[in-house]
Amino acid sequence: MIEARCFGRSEIVTPVGQILPTSELVFAFALYLCVRAGEYVPRTELIELFWPTAAEAKGRHSLRQMLYRLKEVGVTLDEDGELLSLSPARVRCDLADALHADWIIEADEADIAAACDALPGLTRRFSERYGEWIDEIRARLESQFRRAALRVLNDAKTEGRWYDVEHWALMLMRTDPLNETAVLARAEGTAMLGSKAEAIEQLDRYLSELGPKAEQIGLPAKLLRRRIKEQGERRTGEHALPLIGREDEIRRLTEALH
């Protein structure tokens, strides 16, 4: 089994060896086939991706050499004339898994958090077309991460797990600093954990960063700021303590309130 790992640390592990991003071309070539496992890719497409300036004969020679190098480290491809493919039964790829629609619902929190740090060390662009492919993959992955993280954040908020709300809000803001849902959730979590002044500061910074747009899209932040400020004025001197171990009860109460 081939393990293509793209989250946290980029590496491709085979039964007989390992491919790291330091071997830039070999790693990028193998990763491309791992992500597209099960698809038949034309030889001409691979040559255009990785040897775009080579003459046809030279490009085909480079491709044959690459296939030989991959075979040496345990990556064997299926060949059908001009088409090449890596069987999905022989590979596991966390990046390919994360691009599936059901990953948003099925992924656990550890996998979602790991997806926030994808493809470290993979920076070289072998061709314009390859660069476009990498950009598309990164954009799709960021979208998947945001949607999955929002699911986890909303679950934590419904259950009153405010420490987790803060954590996932910050995770989301790493990839999308002005994500309204994350900003508001973080401020609400900070306030619920007893730091209302800090929560107001967070909202003020957000509104300032919005600039002129704050008049049109800053209303939810302004309403939350006012609510937090009013709660602080009514409860001066009090310190709110989070409820621990009451997630199911809080979820039922929250859903009933909605």
Steps between C-alpha positions, in 0.01 A plus 500: 500500500622850411434772761495854360500741793450869428386638837750614760791333321520421130623150423413198288575170672513176302569140609863539390585867543403860556467806275545844657448853359878540492483282187281766345421354160456140614279604791282734292460239226404224747265731689320597180430134425399425862244782502367379165511129592253302292515740204688423181734788419648541148878494475488824304323671790769393747775622266326839463467527878855409601721551192317777314800629304640162394479378141270201453776238495675654801172529689414136441847396610464704822162337563643148456779584744246631752288184474811292561595706808150466640501125444829478693336662806186287480262713290388283210254636247246329277569566132251494215683621194531876532312502831641461851315447827560425867247253637297648790521160669875552543502853641366701792523877469373735772482787251286304254273389787454862615382605153201262512165661579425267793828590676338821627253296705701189580846637587591508869641808669861380480479451123334839450764677707777323305350618170574858604871429437507330163782434254785653701820523299327476163578830332668435164293551183620280216267659247219752482251216470642319803487826699134542407429144617669560837313830545170328423574219747593747773185708437276193510667378818463839671129498412462147638689594817286809562174311456612214725639737764177700498308179565718421803485861621118509478477170690724639774294819518172308520640290784643799686863382466643850490866402521449290187308785336800729552740235372311430177430865437874568513566203271259642245651846525842360409371436147233771489576786746176688427267201506196651668377178660841432652552856622159518667532151650841582642373821657196324644718221637742747654209684664341180631832403656497824697711740288236739372738795456728287284202381297400862432858577393491209255180631344636854483809375315281304260281802425809714451646248253174499305545872443223660292339158457410501869190708426360230273624170644601592856151496653524151660830598664352828627197320644719243675725776635200681645364181655834413661539857629151500652558164666827629644331807644226291664743246645788720612715318754371155403715235334323251276611139543464261206280194539704181482357162401154630409534500119185295435288713732632825353437371145136417584446838665663686210292316241183562700586871527554526124 
